[in-house]
């Protein structure tokens, strides 16, 4: 039996990378209703560029508000449908658990990435993780991916652990293009 060619993927955190985060009582939070969900600027063009250079775009996101009873699964499904109908995203993987559940899919564990790797025959050494938080970076590193941290006002305390620090998704595109032209 012939083995499929390995695919490359850009794994993208959702909140803070694809859409705006919500501040609740001074804390970073996720949208809990479709009305709160708002895409960040220039997301679609950056995602198209990843596809043009041969990458799948997969969102992997912790959504513990489901487990906490603060987000209805129906609302998350509405947000996922909006993303899939508006952006060049190949798949959305989410973890509905909280830390106390000790599951293998909740970031910083790499379970969602490893699941996608099996499903899509991914070469994780040629794949990237883009996030705005420490958990995203740790999950990417644990899976063997190169990692990008998008600078924000709320993550200034993260000083190390990532491979690249960028201002936005366009910065990620430029670095990945440069790295892949050397292959």
Rosetta constraint file for C-alpha pairs under 8 A:
AtomPair CA 4 CA 121 HARMONIC 6.94 0.50
AtomPair CA 5 CA 121 HARMONIC 7.16 0.50
AtomPair CA 6 CA 120 HARMONIC 7.82 0.50
AtomPair CA 6 CA 121 HARMONIC 5.13 0.50
AtomPair CA 6 CA 122 HARMONIC 4.99 0.50
AtomPair CA 6 CA 123 HARMONIC 5.33 0.50
AtomPair CA 7 CA 55 HARMONIC 7.30 0.50
AtomPair CA 7 CA 56 HARMONIC 7.64 0.50
AtomPair CA 7 CA 120 HARMONIC 6.73 0.50
AtomPair CA 7 CA 121 HARMONIC 5.96 0.50
AtomPair CA 7 CA 122 HARMONIC 4.55 0.50
AtomPair CA 7 CA 123 HARMONIC 5.97 0.50
AtomPair CA 8 CA 54 HARMONIC 7.10 0.50
AtomPair CA 8 CA 55 HARMONIC 5.13 0.50
AtomPair CA 8 CA 56 HARMONIC 6.42 0.50
AtomPair CA 8 CA 122 HARMONIC 5.76 0.50
AtomPair CA 8 CA 123 HARMONIC 5.99 0.50
AtomPair CA 8 CA 124 HARMONIC 7.16 0.50
AtomPair CA 8 CA 126 HARMONIC 5.79 0.50
AtomPair CA 8 CA 127 HARMONIC 5.10 0.50
AtomPair CA 9 CA 55 HARMONIC 4.94 0.50
AtomPair CA 9 CA 56 HARMONIC 4.65 0.50
AtomPair CA 9 CA 57 HARMONIC 5.96 0.50
AtomPair CA 9 CA 58 HARMONIC 6.94 0.50
AtomPair CA 9 CA 122 HARMONIC 7.09 0.50
AtomPair CA 9 CA 124 HARMONIC 7.79 0.50
AtomPair CA 9 CA 126 HARMONIC 7.66 0.50
AtomPair CA 9 CA 127 HARMONIC 4.87 0.50
AtomPair CA 9 CA 128 HARMONIC 6.42 0.50
AtomPair CA 10 CA 50 HARMONIC 7.52 0.50
AtomPair CA 10 CA 55 HARMONIC 6.33 0.50
AtomPair CA 10 CA 56 HARMONIC 6.19 0.50
AtomPair CA 10 CA 57 HARMONIC 5.17 0.50
AtomPair CA 10 CA 58 HARMONIC 6.31 0.50
AtomPair CA 10 CA 127 HARMONIC 5.84 0.50
AtomPair CA 10 CA 128 HARMONIC 4.85 0.50
AtomPair CA 10 CA 129 HARMONIC 5.89 0.50
AtomPair CA 10 CA 130 HARMONIC 7.24 0.50
AtomPair CA 11 CA 57 HARMONIC 6.24 0.50
AtomPair CA 11 CA 58 HARMONIC 4.96 0.50
AtomPair CA 11 CA 59 HARMONIC 5.65 0.50
AtomPair CA 11 CA 60 HARMONIC 6.43 0.50
AtomPair CA 11 CA 113 HARMONIC 7.70 0.50
AtomPair CA 11 CA 127 HARMONIC 7.65 0.50
AtomPair CA 11 CA 128 HARMONIC 6.01 0.50
AtomPair CA 11 CA 129 HARMONIC 4.64 0.50
AtomPair CA 11 CA 130 HARMONIC 6.12 0.50
AtomPair CA 12 CA 17 HARMONIC 6.94 0.50
AtomPair CA 12 CA 18 HARMONIC 7.66 0.50
AtomPair CA 12 CA 57 HARMONIC 7.25 0.50
AtomPair CA 12 CA 58 HARMONIC 6.09 0.50
AtomPair CA 12 CA 59 HARMONIC 4.62 0.50
AtomPair CA 12 CA 60 HARMONIC 6.01 0.50
AtomPair CA 12 CA 61 HARMONIC 7.98 0.50
AtomPair CA 12 CA 129 HARMONIC 5.96 0.50
AtomPair CA 12 CA 130 HARMONIC 4.91 0.50
AtomPair CA 12 CA 131 HARMONIC 6.25 0.50
AtomPair CA 13 CA 17 HARMONIC 5.92 0.50
AtomPair CA 13 CA 18 HARMONIC 7.25 0.50
AtomPair CA 13 CA 59 HARMONIC 5.68 0.50
AtomPair CA 13 CA 60 HARMONIC 5.37 0.50
AtomPair CA 13 CA 61 HARMONIC 5.41 0.50
AtomPair CA 13 CA 129 HARMONIC 7.80 0.50
AtomPair CA 13 CA 130 HARMONIC 6.21 0.50
AtomPair CA 13 CA 131 HARMONIC 5.04 0.50
AtomPair CA 13 CA 132 HARMONIC 7.42 0.50
AtomPair CA 13 CA 136 HARMONIC 6.83 0.50
AtomPair CA 14 CA 18 HARMONIC 5.01 0.50
AtomPair CA 14 CA 19 HARMONIC 6.37 0.50
AtomPair CA 14 CA 59 HARMONIC 6.09 0.50
AtomPair CA 14 CA 60 HARMONIC 6.79 0.50
AtomPair CA 14 CA 61 HARMONIC 5.68 0.50
AtomPair CA 14 CA 131 HARMONIC 7.97 0.50
AtomPair CA 15 CA 19 HARMONIC 5.28 0.50
AtomPair CA 15 CA 20 HARMONIC 6.17 0.50
AtomPair CA 15 CA 21 HARMONIC 5.46 0.50
AtomPair CA 15 CA 30 HARMONIC 6.15 0.50
AtomPair CA 15 CA 61 HARMONIC 7.69 0.50
AtomPair CA 16 CA 20 HARMONIC 5.23 0.50
AtomPair CA 16 CA 21 HARMONIC 5.21 0.50
AtomPair CA 16 CA 40 HARMONIC 7.97 0.50
AtomPair CA 16 CA 131 HARMONIC 7.58 0.50
AtomPair CA 16 CA 132 HARMONIC 6.08 0.50
AtomPair CA 17 CA 40 HARMONIC 7.33 0.50
AtomPair CA 17 CA 130 HARMONIC 7.54 0.50
AtomPair CA 17 CA 131 HARMONIC 6.29 0.50
AtomPair CA 17 CA 132 HARMONIC 6.61 0.50
AtomPair CA 17 CA 150 HARMONIC 7.50 0.50
AtomPair CA 17 CA 169 HARMONIC 7.51 0.50
AtomPair CA 18 CA 39 HARMONIC 5.91 0.50
AtomPair CA 18 CA 40 HARMONIC 5.84 0.50
AtomPair CA 18 CA 43 HARMONIC 6.50 0.50
AtomPair CA 19 CA 37 HARMONIC 6.75 0.50
AtomPair CA 19 CA 38 HARMONIC 5.38 0.50
AtomPair CA 19 CA 39 HARMONIC 4.09 0.50
AtomPair CA 19 CA 40 HARMONIC 4.91 0.50
AtomPair CA 20 CA 37 HARMONIC 7.19 0.50
AtomPair CA 20 CA 38 HARMONIC 5.74 0.50
AtomPair CA 20 CA 39 HARMONIC 6.13 0.50
AtomPair CA 20 CA 40 HARMONIC 5.74 0.50
AtomPair CA 21 CA 28 HARMONIC 6.56 0.50
AtomPair CA 21 CA 29 HARMONIC 5.99 0.50
AtomPair CA 21 CA 30 HARMONIC 5.56 0.50
AtomPair CA 21 CA 31 HARMONIC 6.90 0.50
AtomPair CA 22 CA 28 HARMONIC 6.08 0.50
AtomPair CA 22 CA 29 HARMONIC 4.96 0.50
AtomPair CA 22 CA 30 HARMONIC 5.55 0.50
AtomPair CA 22 CA 31 HARMONIC 6.10 0.50
AtomPair CA 22 CA 36 HARMONIC 7.80 0.50
AtomPair CA 23 CA 27 HARMONIC 5.36 0.50
AtomPair CA 23 CA 28 HARMONIC 4.89 0.50
AtomPair CA 23 CA 29 HARMONIC 5.66 0.50
AtomPair CA 24 CA 28 HARMONIC 6.55 0.50
AtomPair CA 24 CA 29 HARMONIC 6.33 0.50
AtomPair CA 28 CA 154 HARMONIC 7.59 0.50
AtomPair CA 30 CA 63 HARMONIC 7.90 0.50
AtomPair CA 31 CA 36 HARMONIC 5.27 0.50
AtomPair CA 31 CA 37 HARMONIC 5.58 0.50
AtomPair CA 32 CA 36 HARMONIC 6.82 0.50
AtomPair CA 32 CA 37 HARMONIC 7.98 0.50
AtomPair CA 32 CA 65 HARMONIC 7.85 0.50
AtomPair CA 32 CA 70 HARMONIC 7.02 0.50
AtomPair CA 32 CA 71 HARMONIC 5.18 0.50
AtomPair CA 32 CA 72 HARMONIC 7.71 0.50
AtomPair CA 32 CA 75 HARMONIC 7.04 0.50
AtomPair CA 32 CA 76 HARMONIC 7.67 0.50
AtomPair CA 33 CA 37 HARMONIC 6.88 0.50
AtomPair CA 33 CA 71 HARMONIC 7.48 0.50
AtomPair CA 33 CA 75 HARMONIC 5.77 0.50
AtomPair CA 33 CA 76 HARMONIC 7.78 0.50
AtomPair CA 34 CA 75 HARMONIC 6.22 0.50
AtomPair CA 34 CA 76 HARMONIC 7.83 0.50
AtomPair CA 34 CA 78 HARMONIC 6.59 0.50
AtomPair CA 34 CA 79 HARMONIC 5.90 0.50
AtomPair CA 37 CA 79 HARMONIC 7.16 0.50
AtomPair CA 39 CA 43 HARMONIC 7.30 0.50
AtomPair CA 42 CA 46 HARMONIC 6.57 0.50
AtomPair CA 43 CA 47 HARMONIC 6.23 0.50
AtomPair CA 43 CA 87 HARMONIC 7.91 0.50
AtomPair CA 43 CA 169 HARMONIC 7.12 0.50
AtomPair CA 44 CA 48 HARMONIC 6.21 0.50
AtomPair CA 44 CA 86 HARMONIC 7.93 0.50
AtomPair CA 44 CA 87 HARMONIC 5.54 0.50
AtomPair CA 44 CA 88 HARMONIC 6.84 0.50
AtomPair CA 45 CA 49 HARMONIC 6.35 0.50
AtomPair CA 46 CA 50 HARMONIC 6.58 0.50
AtomPair CA 46 CA 169 HARMONIC 6.30 0.50
AtomPair CA 46 CA 170 HARMONIC 5.76 0.50
AtomPair CA 46 CA 173 HARMONIC 6.55 0.50
AtomPair CA 47 CA 51 HARMONIC 6.58 0.50
AtomPair CA 47 CA 57 HARMONIC 7.00 0.50
AtomPair CA 47 CA 87 HARMONIC 7.50 0.50
AtomPair CA 47 CA 88 HARMONIC 6.19 0.50
AtomPair CA 47 CA 89 HARMONIC 7.56 0.50
AtomPair CA 48 CA 52 HARMONIC 6.20 0.50
AtomPair CA 48 CA 88 HARMONIC 6.26 0.50
AtomPair CA 49 CA 53 HARMONIC 6.48 0.50
AtomPair CA 49 CA 173 HARMONIC 6.93 0.50
AtomPair CA 50 CA 54 HARMONIC 6.59 0.50
AtomPair CA 50 CA 55 HARMONIC 5.43 0.50
AtomPair CA 50 CA 56 HARMONIC 7.35 0.50
AtomPair CA 50 CA 57 HARMONIC 7.33 0.50
AtomPair CA 50 CA 173 HARMONIC 6.63 0.50
AtomPair CA 51 CA 55 HARMONIC 4.81 0.50
AtomPair CA 51 CA 56 HARMONIC 6.04 0.50
AtomPair CA 51 CA 57 HARMONIC 7.22 0.50
AtomPair CA 53 CA 177 HARMONIC 7.31 0.50
AtomPair CA 56 CA 89 HARMONIC 7.56 0.50
AtomPair CA 56 CA 90 HARMONIC 6.17 0.50
AtomPair CA 57 CA 88 HARMONIC 7.21 0.50
AtomPair CA 57 CA 89 HARMONIC 5.08 0.50
AtomPair CA 57 CA 90 HARMONIC 5.39 0.50
AtomPair CA 57 CA 91 HARMONIC 7.05 0.50
AtomPair CA 58 CA 89 HARMONIC 6.05 0.50
AtomPair CA 58 CA 90 HARMONIC 5.67 0.50
AtomPair CA 58 CA 91 HARMONIC 4.94 0.50
AtomPair CA 58 CA 92 HARMONIC 5.76 0.50
AtomPair CA 58 CA 93 HARMONIC 7.44 0.50
AtomPair CA 59 CA 89 HARMONIC 7.38 0.50
AtomPair CA 59 CA 91 HARMONIC 6.39 0.50
AtomPair CA 59 CA 92 HARMONIC 4.69 0.50
AtomPair CA 59 CA 93 HARMONIC 6.06 0.50
AtomPair CA 59 CA 94 HARMONIC 7.97 0.50
AtomPair CA 60 CA 92 HARMONIC 6.05 0.50
AtomPair CA 60 CA 93 HARMONIC 4.78 0.50
AtomPair CA 60 CA 94 HARMONIC 5.60 0.50
AtomPair CA 60 CA 112 HARMONIC 6.59 0.50
AtomPair CA 60 CA 113 HARMONIC 7.53 0.50
AtomPair CA 61 CA 92 HARMONIC 7.93 0.50
AtomPair CA 61 CA 93 HARMONIC 6.47 0.50
AtomPair CA 61 CA 94 HARMONIC 4.78 0.50
AtomPair CA 61 CA 95 HARMONIC 6.35 0.50
AtomPair CA 61 CA 107 HARMONIC 7.97 0.50
AtomPair CA 62 CA 94 HARMONIC 5.71 0.50
AtomPair CA 62 CA 95 HARMONIC 4.83 0.50
AtomPair CA 62 CA 96 HARMONIC 6.44 0.50
AtomPair CA 62 CA 97 HARMONIC 7.51 0.50
AtomPair CA 62 CA 106 HARMONIC 6.09 0.50
AtomPair CA 62 CA 107 HARMONIC 6.60 0.50
AtomPair CA 63 CA 94 HARMONIC 6.51 0.50
AtomPair CA 63 CA 95 HARMONIC 5.69 0.50
AtomPair CA 63 CA 96 HARMONIC 4.87 0.50
AtomPair CA 63 CA 97 HARMONIC 6.92 0.50
AtomPair CA 64 CA 68 HARMONIC 6.24 0.50
AtomPair CA 64 CA 95 HARMONIC 7.13 0.50
AtomPair CA 64 CA 96 HARMONIC 5.01 0.50
AtomPair CA 64 CA 97 HARMONIC 4.95 0.50
AtomPair CA 64 CA 98 HARMONIC 4.83 0.50
AtomPair CA 65 CA 69 HARMONIC 5.97 0.50
AtomPair CA 65 CA 70 HARMONIC 4.87 0.50
AtomPair CA 65 CA 71 HARMONIC 5.07 0.50
AtomPair CA 65 CA 96 HARMONIC 7.26 0.50
AtomPair CA 65 CA 98 HARMONIC 7.84 0.50
AtomPair CA 66 CA 70 HARMONIC 5.98 0.50
AtomPair CA 66 CA 71 HARMONIC 4.74 0.50
AtomPair CA 66 CA 72 HARMONIC 6.03 0.50
AtomPair CA 66 CA 73 HARMONIC 6.52 0.50
AtomPair CA 66 CA 96 HARMONIC 5.49 0.50
AtomPair CA 66 CA 97 HARMONIC 7.21 0.50
AtomPair CA 67 CA 96 HARMONIC 5.89 0.50
AtomPair CA 67 CA 97 HARMONIC 5.40 0.50
AtomPair CA 67 CA 98 HARMONIC 6.15 0.50
AtomPair CA 68 CA 98 HARMONIC 7.33 0.50
AtomPair CA 71 CA 75 HARMONIC 6.85 0.50
AtomPair CA 71 CA 76 HARMONIC 7.26 0.50
AtomPair CA 72 CA 76 HARMONIC 6.63 0.50
AtomPair CA 73 CA 77 HARMONIC 6.17 0.50
AtomPair CA 74 CA 78 HARMONIC 6.31 0.50
AtomPair CA 75 CA 79 HARMONIC 6.38 0.50
AtomPair CA 76 CA 80 HARMONIC 6.14 0.50
AtomPair CA 77 CA 81 HARMONIC 6.10 0.50
AtomPair CA 78 CA 82 HARMONIC 6.22 0.50
AtomPair CA 79 CA 83 HARMONIC 6.22 0.50
AtomPair CA 80 CA 84 HARMONIC 6.13 0.50
AtomPair CA 80 CA 92 HARMONIC 7.21 0.50
AtomPair CA 81 CA 85 HARMONIC 6.00 0.50
AtomPair CA 82 CA 86 HARMONIC 5.97 0.50
AtomPair CA 83 CA 87 HARMONIC 5.66 0.50
AtomPair CA 83 CA 89 HARMONIC 7.38 0.50
AtomPair CA 84 CA 88 HARMONIC 6.99 0.50
AtomPair CA 84 CA 89 HARMONIC 5.88 0.50
AtomPair CA 84 CA 90 HARMONIC 7.70 0.50
AtomPair CA 84 CA 91 HARMONIC 7.83 0.50
AtomPair CA 93 CA 112 HARMONIC 6.67 0.50
AtomPair CA 94 CA 112 HARMONIC 7.51 0.50
AtomPair CA 95 CA 105 HARMONIC 5.90 0.50
AtomPair CA 95 CA 106 HARMONIC 5.65 0.50
AtomPair CA 95 CA 112 HARMONIC 7.77 0.50
AtomPair CA 97 CA 101 HARMONIC 6.05 0.50
AtomPair CA 97 CA 103 HARMONIC 7.15 0.50
AtomPair CA 97 CA 106 HARMONIC 6.65 0.50
AtomPair CA 98 CA 102 HARMONIC 7.57 0.50
AtomPair CA 98 CA 106 HARMONIC 7.52 0.50
AtomPair CA 99 CA 103 HARMONIC 7.82 0.50
AtomPair CA 99 CA 106 HARMONIC 7.42 0.50
AtomPair CA 102 CA 106 HARMONIC 7.74 0.50
AtomPair CA 104 CA 109 HARMONIC 5.96 0.50
AtomPair CA 104 CA 110 HARMONIC 7.20 0.50
AtomPair CA 104 CA 111 HARMONIC 5.10 0.50
AtomPair CA 104 CA 112 HARMONIC 7.99 0.50
AtomPair CA 105 CA 109 HARMONIC 6.13 0.50
AtomPair CA 105 CA 110 HARMONIC 6.46 0.50
AtomPair CA 105 CA 111 HARMONIC 4.12 0.50
AtomPair CA 105 CA 112 HARMONIC 5.12 0.50
AtomPair CA 106 CA 110 HARMONIC 7.58 0.50
AtomPair CA 106 CA 111 HARMONIC 7.06 0.50
AtomPair CA 106 CA 112 HARMONIC 7.61 0.50
AtomPair CA 107 CA 111 HARMONIC 7.72 0.50
AtomPair CA 107 CA 135 HARMONIC 5.38 0.50
AtomPair CA 107 CA 136 HARMONIC 6.37 0.50
AtomPair CA 107 CA 138 HARMONIC 7.64 0.50
AtomPair CA 107 CA 139 HARMONIC 5.69 0.50
AtomPair CA 108 CA 134 HARMONIC 7.75 0.50
AtomPair CA 108 CA 135 HARMONIC 4.29 0.50
AtomPair CA 108 CA 136 HARMONIC 6.19 0.50
AtomPair CA 108 CA 137 HARMONIC 7.58 0.50
AtomPair CA 108 CA 138 HARMONIC 5.26 0.50
AtomPair CA 108 CA 139 HARMONIC 4.46 0.50
AtomPair CA 109 CA 138 HARMONIC 7.43 0.50
AtomPair CA 109 CA 139 HARMONIC 5.19 0.50
AtomPair CA 109 CA 142 HARMONIC 7.23 0.50
AtomPair CA 110 CA 114 HARMONIC 6.11 0.50
AtomPair CA 110 CA 139 HARMONIC 4.55 0.50
AtomPair CA 110 CA 140 HARMONIC 6.72 0.50
AtomPair CA 110 CA 142 HARMONIC 6.03 0.50
AtomPair CA 110 CA 143 HARMONIC 5.64 0.50
AtomPair CA 111 CA 115 HARMONIC 6.01 0.50
AtomPair CA 112 CA 116 HARMONIC 6.31 0.50
AtomPair CA 113 CA 117 HARMONIC 6.12 0.50
AtomPair CA 113 CA 139 HARMONIC 7.82 0.50
AtomPair CA 113 CA 140 HARMONIC 7.66 0.50
AtomPair CA 113 CA 143 HARMONIC 6.80 0.50
AtomPair CA 114 CA 118 HARMONIC 6.40 0.50
AtomPair CA 114 CA 143 HARMONIC 6.80 0.50
AtomPair CA 115 CA 119 HARMONIC 6.33 0.50
AtomPair CA 116 CA 120 HARMONIC 5.91 0.50
AtomPair CA 116 CA 121 HARMONIC 7.95 0.50
AtomPair CA 116 CA 122 HARMONIC 7.43 0.50
AtomPair CA 117 CA 121 HARMONIC 5.45 0.50
AtomPair CA 117 CA 122 HARMONIC 4.48 0.50
AtomPair CA 117 CA 123 HARMONIC 7.16 0.50
AtomPair CA 117 CA 124 HARMONIC 7.03 0.50
AtomPair CA 118 CA 122 HARMONIC 6.79 0.50
AtomPair CA 122 CA 127 HARMONIC 7.76 0.50
AtomPair CA 123 CA 127 HARMONIC 6.57 0.50
AtomPair CA 124 CA 128 HARMONIC 7.64 0.50
AtomPair CA 124 CA 143 HARMONIC 6.93 0.50
AtomPair CA 124 CA 144 HARMONIC 5.93 0.50
AtomPair CA 124 CA 145 HARMONIC 5.41 0.50
AtomPair CA 125 CA 144 HARMONIC 5.80 0.50
AtomPair CA 125 CA 145 HARMONIC 5.36 0.50
AtomPair CA 125 CA 146 HARMONIC 7.31 0.50
AtomPair CA 126 CA 145 HARMONIC 6.96 0.50
AtomPair CA 126 CA 146 HARMONIC 7.82 0.50
AtomPair CA 127 CA 145 HARMONIC 5.42 0.50
AtomPair CA 127 CA 146 HARMONIC 6.64 0.50
AtomPair CA 128 CA 140 HARMONIC 7.37 0.50
AtomPair CA 128 CA 145 HARMONIC 5.15 0.50
AtomPair CA 128 CA 146 HARMONIC 4.85 0.50
AtomPair CA 128 CA 147 HARMONIC 5.67 0.50
AtomPair CA 128 CA 148 HARMONIC 7.49 0.50
AtomPair CA 129 CA 136 HARMONIC 7.28 0.50
AtomPair CA 129 CA 137 HARMONIC 7.08 0.50
AtomPair CA 129 CA 140 HARMONIC 5.46 0.50
AtomPair CA 129 CA 145 HARMONIC 6.40 0.50
AtomPair CA 129 CA 146 HARMONIC 6.31 0.50
AtomPair CA 129 CA 147 HARMONIC 4.79 0.50
AtomPair CA 129 CA 148 HARMONIC 6.13 0.50
AtomPair CA 130 CA 136 HARMONIC 7.27 0.50
AtomPair CA 130 CA 137 HARMONIC 7.60 0.50
AtomPair CA 130 CA 147 HARMONIC 6.02 0.50
AtomPair CA 130 CA 148 HARMONIC 4.76 0.50
AtomPair CA 130 CA 149 HARMONIC 6.12 0.50
AtomPair CA 130 CA 150 HARMONIC 7.26 0.50
AtomPair CA 130 CA 172 HARMONIC 7.95 0.50
AtomPair CA 131 CA 136 HARMONIC 5.25 0.50
AtomPair CA 131 CA 137 HARMONIC 6.57 0.50
AtomPair CA 131 CA 147 HARMONIC 7.89 0.50
AtomPair CA 131 CA 148 HARMONIC 6.33 0.50
AtomPair CA 131 CA 149 HARMONIC 5.28 0.50
AtomPair CA 131 CA 150 HARMONIC 6.16 0.50
AtomPair CA 132 CA 136 HARMONIC 7.01 0.50
AtomPair CA 132 CA 149 HARMONIC 5.38 0.50
AtomPair CA 132 CA 150 HARMONIC 5.12 0.50
AtomPair CA 132 CA 151 HARMONIC 6.82 0.50
AtomPair CA 132 CA 152 HARMONIC 7.22 0.50
AtomPair CA 132 CA 155 HARMONIC 6.97 0.50
AtomPair CA 133 CA 137 HARMONIC 6.68 0.50
AtomPair CA 133 CA 149 HARMONIC 7.12 0.50
AtomPair CA 133 CA 155 HARMONIC 6.59 0.50
AtomPair CA 133 CA 158 HARMONIC 7.82 0.50
AtomPair CA 134 CA 138 HARMONIC 6.13 0.50
AtomPair CA 134 CA 158 HARMONIC 6.88 0.50
AtomPair CA 135 CA 139 HARMONIC 6.11 0.50
AtomPair CA 136 CA 140 HARMONIC 6.27 0.50
AtomPair CA 137 CA 141 HARMONIC 6.16 0.50
AtomPair CA 137 CA 147 HARMONIC 5.92 0.50
AtomPair CA 137 CA 148 HARMONIC 7.26 0.50
AtomPair CA 137 CA 149 HARMONIC 7.11 0.50
AtomPair CA 137 CA 161 HARMONIC 6.94 0.50
AtomPair CA 137 CA 162 HARMONIC 6.00 0.50
AtomPair CA 138 CA 142 HARMONIC 6.02 0.50
AtomPair CA 138 CA 161 HARMONIC 7.49 0.50
AtomPair CA 139 CA 143 HARMONIC 6.28 0.50
AtomPair CA 140 CA 144 HARMONIC 6.32 0.50
AtomPair CA 140 CA 145 HARMONIC 5.15 0.50
AtomPair CA 140 CA 146 HARMONIC 6.80 0.50
AtomPair CA 140 CA 147 HARMONIC 6.08 0.50
AtomPair CA 141 CA 145 HARMONIC 5.58 0.50
AtomPair CA 141 CA 146 HARMONIC 6.75 0.50
AtomPair CA 141 CA 147 HARMONIC 6.86 0.50
AtomPair CA 146 CA 162 HARMONIC 7.79 0.50
AtomPair CA 146 CA 163 HARMONIC 6.11 0.50
AtomPair CA 147 CA 162 HARMONIC 5.30 0.50
AtomPair CA 147 CA 163 HARMONIC 5.11 0.50
AtomPair CA 147 CA 164 HARMONIC 6.34 0.50
AtomPair CA 148 CA 162 HARMONIC 5.94 0.50
AtomPair CA 148 CA 163 HARMONIC 5.99 0.50
AtomPair CA 148 CA 164 HARMONIC 4.72 0.50
AtomPair CA 148 CA 165 HARMONIC 5.77 0.50
AtomPair CA 148 CA 166 HARMONIC 6.93 0.50
AtomPair CA 148 CA 172 HARMONIC 7.12 0.50
AtomPair CA 149 CA 162 HARMONIC 6.28 0.50
AtomPair CA 149 CA 163 HARMONIC 7.97 0.50
AtomPair CA 149 CA 164 HARMONIC 6.31 0.50
AtomPair CA 149 CA 165 HARMONIC 4.96 0.50
AtomPair CA 149 CA 166 HARMONIC 6.24 0.50
AtomPair CA 150 CA 165 HARMONIC 6.08 0.50
AtomPair CA 150 CA 166 HARMONIC 5.01 0.50
AtomPair CA 150 CA 167 HARMONIC 5.50 0.50
AtomPair CA 150 CA 168 HARMONIC 5.71 0.50
AtomPair CA 150 CA 169 HARMONIC 7.48 0.50
AtomPair CA 151 CA 155 HARMONIC 6.66 0.50
AtomPair CA 151 CA 156 HARMONIC 7.11 0.50
AtomPair CA 151 CA 165 HARMONIC 6.74 0.50
AtomPair CA 151 CA 166 HARMONIC 6.04 0.50
AtomPair CA 151 CA 167 HARMONIC 5.29 0.50
AtomPair CA 151 CA 168 HARMONIC 7.34 0.50
AtomPair CA 152 CA 156 HARMONIC 6.71 0.50
AtomPair CA 152 CA 167 HARMONIC 7.78 0.50
AtomPair CA 166 CA 171 HARMONIC 5.59 0.50
AtomPair CA 166 CA 172 HARMONIC 6.63 0.50
AtomPair CA 167 CA 171 HARMONIC 6.34 0.50
AtomPair CA 168 CA 172 HARMONIC 6.90 0.50
AtomPair CA 169 CA 173 HARMONIC 6.39 0.50
AtomPair CA 170 CA 174 HARMONIC 6.43 0.50
AtomPair CA 171 CA 175 HARMONIC 6.43 0.50
AtomPair CA 172 CA 176 HARMONIC 6.10 0.50
AtomPair CA 173 CA 177 HARMONIC 6.04 0.50
AtomPair CA 174 CA 178 HARMONIC 6.21 0.50
AtomPair CA 175 CA 179 HARMONIC 6.10 0.50
AtomPair CA 176 CA 180 HARMONIC 5.96 0.50
AtomPair CA 177 CA 181 HARMONIC 6.12 0.50
AtomPair CA 178 CA 182 HARMONIC 6.93 0.50
AtomPair CA 179 CA 183 HARMONIC 7.24 0.50
